Amino acid sequence: MLEMRDLGAPINPLALIVALFLTLSSTTTLVVGGFTGFGSAAGPSVIIVGAGMSGISAGKTLSDAGIKNLLILEATDRIGGRMRKTNFAGINVEMGANWVEGVNGDTVNPIWTMANKLNLRKFRSDFRWPLL
């Protein structure tokens, strides 16, 4: 079950990475955005930085594999990373992740593979426009 907790003030992503490195590589206590510890000596088995598509997917994959004691940290007040919408002139406009790039090369983008596996509606687009 996903539990979301507000850890206080917004977290500086660089400070979070440095704090995580220090915490995981020594006995330094993690103090970020008012968060002073995990509440138990053991702490989570896995810490995932970021609740965007990659972080959420990593959490789901690990959970499906039986790892239940994990923590997803997010620096903002919402999940989803770059995927979001905004209202512009009374119309919802999608922001952020709108295209899956790298689907025609030797190595196919894994997001394209996932979209195919989930039978998501897809449209190919070609943006090799001539220079103006």
Secondary structure, 3 states (H helix, E strand, C coil): CCCCCCCCCCCCHHHHHHHHHHHHHCCCCCCECCECCCCCCCCCCEEEECCCHHHHHHHHHHHHCCCCCEEEECCCCCCCCCCEEEEECCEEEEECCCCCCCCCCCCCCHHHHHHHHCCCCCCCCCCCCCCC
